[in-house]
Amino acid sequence: MLGDEGAGYWIGREAIRQTLSAIEEGGKSSLSAFVSDLAGGASWDKIKRFVYSTSREVAGLAHPVLRAAESGNEEAREIAVKAGLELAGLVKRVERVLNKNNHPITFSGGIASASSIMKKVI
């Protein structure tokens, strides 16, 4: 939770953040409608209850958000691209710390098998 940019929890948190912004501004986007449906409602209270139920709920949004991105949802695609950039930045930081470049990189974890869009971004 303290530094997992680009991973499943981060993707879910970004989708929730955008959903809450849309709710606060009185608008509705395709992503906020999608997340609200998964969370059980389009109110701040419903989203809050969903988020604080367990952290797995937030991370569990990653796969549906990435599928939405693959299906053409532009807001979800922007989150996927940002996640890919965060993961690529992590690789660069590790290379800098190790003072070595061109290490073999393996993309694994929960979102690695879930989305071809992430593999395209990275």
Accessible surface in RSA format (square Angstrom, percent):
REM  Atomic radii and reference values for relative SASA: ProtOr
REM  Chains: A
REM  Algorithm: Lee & Richards
REM  Probe-radius: 1.40
REM  Slices: 20
REM RES _ NUM      All-atoms   Total-Side   Main-Chain    Non-polar    All polar
REM                ABS   REL    ABS   REL    ABS   REL    ABS   REL    ABS   REL
RES MET A   1   151.96  78.7  96.38  63.8  55.57 132.3  66.29  56.4  85.67 113.5
RES LEU A   2   185.25 103.2 151.27 108.2  33.98  85.4 154.88 108.8  30.37  81.7
RES GLY A   3    58.52  72.2   0.00   N/A  58.52  72.2  20.79  57.1  37.73  84.5
RES ASP A   4    75.68  53.0  68.50  68.2   7.18  17.0  15.71  37.0  59.98  59.8
RES GLU A   5    67.35  38.7  60.99  46.1   6.36  15.1  18.19  35.2  49.15  40.1
RES GLY A   6     0.00   0.0   0.00   N/A   0.00   0.0   0.00   0.0   0.00   0.0
RES ALA A   7    20.98  19.3  20.04  30.9   0.94   2.1  20.98  29.5   0.00   0.0
RES GLY A   8    14.50  17.9   0.00   N/A  14.50  17.9   8.86  24.3   5.65  12.7
RES TYR A   9    53.93  25.2  51.36  29.2   2.57   6.7  24.55  18.5  29.38  36.2
RES TRP A  10    16.13   6.5  15.70   7.6   0.43   1.0  10.53   5.6   5.60   9.1
RES ILE A  11     0.00   0.0   0.00   0.0   0.00   0.0   0.00   0.0   0.00   0.0
RES GLY A  12     0.00   0.0   0.00   N/A   0.00   0.0   0.00   0.0   0.00   0.0
RES ARG A  13    99.90  41.9  99.26  50.6   0.65   1.5  45.69  62.4  54.22  32.9
RES GLU A  14    11.45   6.6  11.45   8.7   0.00   0.0   0.24   0.5  11.21   9.2
RES ALA A  15     0.00   0.0   0.00   0.0   0.00   0.0   0.00   0.0   0.00   0.0
RES ILE A  16    10.62   6.0  10.62   7.9   0.00   0.0  10.62   7.7   0.00   0.0
RES ARG A  17   111.72  46.9 107.44  54.8   4.28  10.2  61.04  83.4  50.67  30.7
RES GLN A  18    42.24  23.6  36.59  26.7   5.65  13.4  20.98  44.7  21.25  16.1
RES THR A  19     0.29   0.2   0.00   0.0   0.29   0.7   0.05   0.1   0.24   0.4
RES LEU A  20    37.37  20.8  37.37  26.7   0.00   0.0  37.37  26.2   0.00   0.0
RES SER A  21    42.41  35.8  40.97  54.7   1.44   3.3  20.22  43.1  22.19  31.1
RES ALA A  22    15.11  13.9  10.24  15.8   4.87  11.1  14.89  21.0   0.22   0.6
RES ILE A  23    44.39  25.3  29.13  21.7  15.27  36.8  32.51  23.4  11.88  32.2
RES GLU A  24   125.83  72.2  87.76  66.4  38.06  90.6  39.81  77.0  86.02  70.2
RES GLU A  25   146.45  84.1 109.48  82.8  36.97  88.0  47.85  92.5  98.61  80.5
RES GLY A  26    71.97  88.8   0.00   N/A  71.97  88.8  36.36  99.8  35.61  79.8
RES GLY A  27    41.73  51.5   0.00   N/A  41.73  51.5  33.54  92.0   8.19  18.3
RES LYS A  28   149.02  72.7 109.40  67.1  39.62  94.3  62.13  55.9  86.89  92.6
RES SER A  29    33.16  28.0  22.76  30.4  10.40  24.0  29.20  62.2   3.97   5.6
RES SER A  30    73.47  62.1  53.77  71.8  19.71  45.4  49.74 105.9  23.74  33.3
RES LEU A  31     0.59   0.3   0.59   0.4   0.00   0.0   0.59   0.4   0.00   0.0
RES SER A  32     2.82   2.4   2.34   3.1   0.48   1.1   2.20   4.7   0.62   0.9
RES ALA A  33    29.78  27.4  29.24  45.1   0.54   1.2  29.70  41.8   0.08   0.2
RES PHE A  34    61.36  30.7  56.66  35.1   4.70  12.2  61.04  37.0   0.32   0.9
RES VAL A  35     0.00   0.0   0.00   0.0   0.00   0.0   0.00   0.0   0.00   0.0
RES SER A  36     3.95   3.3   3.82   5.1   0.13   0.3   2.93   6.2   1.02   1.4
RES ASP A  37   118.97  83.3  93.92  93.5  25.06  59.2  30.03  70.7  88.95  88.7
RES LEU A  38    80.47  44.8  55.22  39.5  25.24  63.5  58.72  41.2  21.74  58.5
RES ALA A  39    13.27  12.2   0.14   0.2  13.13  29.9   1.21   1.7  12.06  31.9
RES GLY A  40    51.78  63.8   0.00   N/A  51.78  63.8  34.97  96.0  16.80  37.6
RES GLY A  41    20.71  25.5   0.00   N/A  20.71  25.5  19.92  54.7   0.79   1.8
RES ALA A  42    53.77  49.4  29.84  46.0  23.93  54.4  31.18  43.9  22.59  59.8
RES SER A  43    47.33  40.0  44.33  59.2   3.00   6.9  43.49  92.6   3.84   5.4
RES TRP A  44   116.28  46.7 113.08  54.7   3.21   7.5 104.71  55.8  11.57  18.8
RES ASP A  45    81.01  56.7  80.12  79.7   0.89   2.1  16.37  38.5  64.64  64.5
RES LYS A  46    88.08  43.0  86.61  53.1   1.47   3.5  40.65  36.6  47.43  50.5
RES ILE A  47     0.23   0.1   0.23   0.2   0.00   0.0   0.23   0.2   0.00   0.0
RES LYS A  48    84.96  41.4  80.52  49.4   4.44  10.6  38.13  34.3  46.83  49.9
RES ARG A  49   149.37  62.7 142.29  72.5   7.08  16.9  73.72 100.8  75.65  45.8
RES PHE A  50    27.10  13.6  20.12  12.5   6.99  18.2  26.54  16.1   0.56   1.6
RES VAL A  51    34.38  22.6  29.07  26.3   5.31  12.8  29.07  25.3   5.31  14.4
RES TYR A  52   172.67  80.6 144.77  82.4  27.90  72.6 100.90  75.8  71.77  88.5
RES SER A  53    63.79  53.9  33.73  45.0  30.07  69.3  43.45  92.5  20.34  28.5
RES THR A  54    71.89  51.1  61.35  62.2  10.54  25.1  69.01  92.7   2.87   4.3
RES SER A  55    47.85  40.4  35.52  47.4  12.33  28.4  10.43  22.2  37.41  52.4
RES ARG A  56   201.57  84.6 193.39  98.6   8.18  19.5  67.61  92.4 133.97  81.2
RES GLU A  57    71.70  41.2  67.28  50.9   4.42  10.5   6.65  12.9  65.05  53.1
RES VAL A  58     2.65   1.7   2.65   2.4   0.00   0.0   2.65   2.3   0.00   0.0
RES ALA A  59    36.41  33.5  31.29  48.3   5.12  11.6  31.53  44.4   4.88  12.9
RES GLY A  60    45.42  56.0   0.00   N/A  45.42  56.0  33.64  92.3  11.79  26.4
RES LEU A  61     3.92   2.2   3.89   2.8   0.02   0.1   3.89   2.7   0.02   0.1
RES ALA A  62     0.72   0.7   0.72   1.1   0.00   0.0   0.72   1.0   0.00   0.0
RES HIS A  63    66.65  36.4  66.17  46.0   0.48   1.2  41.29  42.6  25.36  29.5
RES PRO A  64    20.53  15.0  19.25  17.6   1.27   4.6  20.10  16.6   0.43   2.7
RES VAL A  65     0.00   0.0   0.00   0.0   0.00   0.0   0.00   0.0   0.00   0.0
RES LEU A  66     0.02   0.0   0.02   0.0   0.00   0.0   0.02   0.0   0.00   0.0
RES ARG A  67   129.24  54.3 127.89  65.2   1.35   3.2  58.15  79.5  71.09  43.1
RES ALA A  68    14.00  12.9   6.40   9.9   7.60  17.3  13.20  18.6   0.80   2.1
RES ALA A  69     4.05   3.7   0.00   0.0   4.05   9.2   0.00   0.0   4.05  10.7
RES GLU A  70    78.03  44.8  41.85  31.7  36.18  86.1  27.11  52.4  50.91  41.6
RES SER A  71   100.81  85.2  59.25  79.1  41.56  95.7  39.52  84.2  61.29  85.9
RES GLY A  72    58.08  71.6   0.00   N/A  58.08  71.6  34.44  94.5  23.64  52.9
RES ASN A  73    26.33  18.2  15.69  15.2  10.64  25.6  15.29  36.8  11.04  10.7
RES GLU A  74    99.84  57.3  95.59  72.3   4.24  10.1  53.68 103.8  46.16  37.7
RES GLU A  75    47.89  27.5  47.48  35.9   0.41   1.0  26.64  51.5  21.25  17.3
RES ALA A  76     0.00   0.0   0.00   0.0   0.00   0.0   0.00   0.0   0.00   0.0
RES ARG A  77   107.13  45.0 107.13  54.6   0.00   0.0  17.70  24.2  89.43  54.2
RES GLU A  78    87.65  50.3  85.15  64.4   2.50   6.0  26.84  51.9  60.81  49.7
RES ILE A  79     0.06   0.0   0.03   0.0   0.03   0.1   0.03   0.0   0.03   0.1
RES ALA A  80     0.00   0.0   0.00   0.0   0.00   0.0   0.00   0.0   0.00   0.0
RES VAL A  81    40.42  26.6  40.42  36.6   0.00   0.0  40.42  35.1   0.00   0.0
RES LYS A  82    85.04  41.5  83.71  51.4   1.33   3.2  60.03  54.0  25.01  26.6
RES ALA A  83     0.00   0.0   0.00   0.0   0.00   0.0   0.00   0.0   0.00   0.0
RES GLY A  84     0.63   0.8   0.00   N/A   0.63   0.8   0.22   0.6   0.42   0.9
RES LEU A  85   113.37  63.1 105.22  75.3   8.15  20.5 105.50  74.1   7.87  21.2
RES GLU A  86    62.95  36.1  59.34  44.9   3.61   8.6   6.57  12.7  56.38  46.0
RES LEU A  87    29.68  16.5  28.37  20.3   1.31   3.3  28.67  20.1   1.01   2.7
RES ALA A  88    38.48  35.4  35.47  54.7   3.01   6.8  37.78  53.2   0.69   1.8
RES GLY A  89    24.31  30.0   0.00   N/A  24.31  30.0  23.07  63.3   1.24   2.8
RES LEU A  90    82.60  46.0  82.60  59.1   0.00   0.0  82.60  58.0   0.00   0.0
RES VAL A  91    39.91  26.3  37.71  34.1   2.19   5.3  39.78  34.6   0.12   0.3
RES LYS A  92   126.36  61.6 123.91  76.0   2.46   5.8  75.55  68.0  50.81  54.1
RES ARG A  93   102.33  43.0 101.86  51.9   0.47   1.1  47.63  65.1  54.70  33.2
RES VAL A  94    71.68  47.2  70.37  63.7   1.31   3.2  71.61  62.2   0.07   0.2
RES GLU A  95    20.10  11.5  18.98  14.4   1.12   2.7   4.87   9.4  15.23  12.4
RES ARG A  96   164.08  68.9 142.09  72.4  21.99  52.4  76.72 104.9  87.36  52.9
RES VAL A  97   127.10  83.6  96.76  87.6  30.34  73.1 104.01  90.4  23.09  62.6
RES LEU A  98    91.74  51.1  75.83  54.3  15.91  40.0  79.59  55.9  12.15  32.7
RES ASN A  99   134.72  92.9 113.57 109.8  21.15  50.9  25.13  60.5 109.59 105.9
RES LYS A 100   126.73  61.8 118.54  72.7   8.19  19.5  68.64  61.8  58.09  61.9
RES ASN A 101   110.91  76.5  89.23  86.2  21.68  52.2  16.10  38.8  94.81  91.6
RES ASN A 102   141.79  97.8 110.51 106.8  31.28  75.3  35.34  85.1 106.45 102.9
RES HIS A 103    68.41  37.4  57.13  39.7  11.28  28.8  44.83  46.2  23.57  27.4
RES PRO A 104   128.65  93.8 100.06  91.2  28.59 103.9 111.61  92.1  17.05 105.9
RES ILE A 105    99.34  56.5  65.95  49.1  33.39  80.5  66.53  47.9  32.81  89.0
RES THR A 106   117.79  83.8  91.18  92.4  26.61  63.4  61.81  83.0  55.97  84.6
RES PHE A 107    57.55  28.8  33.38  20.7  24.18  62.9  36.18  21.9  21.38  61.2
RES SER A 108    83.96  70.9  60.91  81.3  23.05  53.1  31.74  67.6  52.22  73.2
RES GLY A 109    52.77  65.1   0.00   N/A  52.77  65.1  38.92 106.8  13.86  31.0
RES GLY A 110    54.66  67.4   0.00   N/A  54.66  67.4  38.50 105.7  16.16  36.2
RES ILE A 111    11.61   6.6  10.72   8.0   0.89   2.1  10.72   7.7   0.89   2.4
RES ALA A 112     6.61   6.1   6.21   9.6   0.40   0.9   6.43   9.1   0.18   0.5
RES SER A 113   100.85  85.2  65.89  87.9  34.96  80.5  48.84 104.0  52.00  72.9
RES ALA A 114    26.46  24.3   1.74   2.7  24.72  56.2  11.53  16.2  14.94  39.6
RES SER A 115     4.12   3.5   0.00   0.0   4.12   9.5   2.59   5.5   1.53   2.1
RES SER A 116    60.53  51.1  53.80  71.8   6.73  15.5  40.65  86.6  19.87  27.8
RES ILE A 117    16.66   9.5  16.51  12.3   0.16   0.4  16.66  12.0   0.00   0.0
RES MET A 118     0.00   0.0   0.00   0.0   0.00   0.0   0.00   0.0   0.00   0.0
RES LYS A 119   120.22  58.7  99.95  61.3  20.27  48.3  56.74  51.1  63.48  67.6
RES LYS A 120   164.94  80.5 129.93  79.7  35.01  83.4  87.76  79.0  77.18  82.2
RES VAL A 121    43.82  28.8  13.45  12.2  30.37  73.2  20.36  17.7  23.45  63.6
RES ILE A 122    81.77  46.5  34.76  25.9  47.01 113.3  44.05  31.7  37.73 102.4
END  Absolute sums over single chains surface
CHAIN  1 A     7362.2       5721.2       1641.0       4079.2       3283.0
END  Absolute sums over all chains
TOTAL          7362.2       5721.2       1641.0       4079.2       3283.0
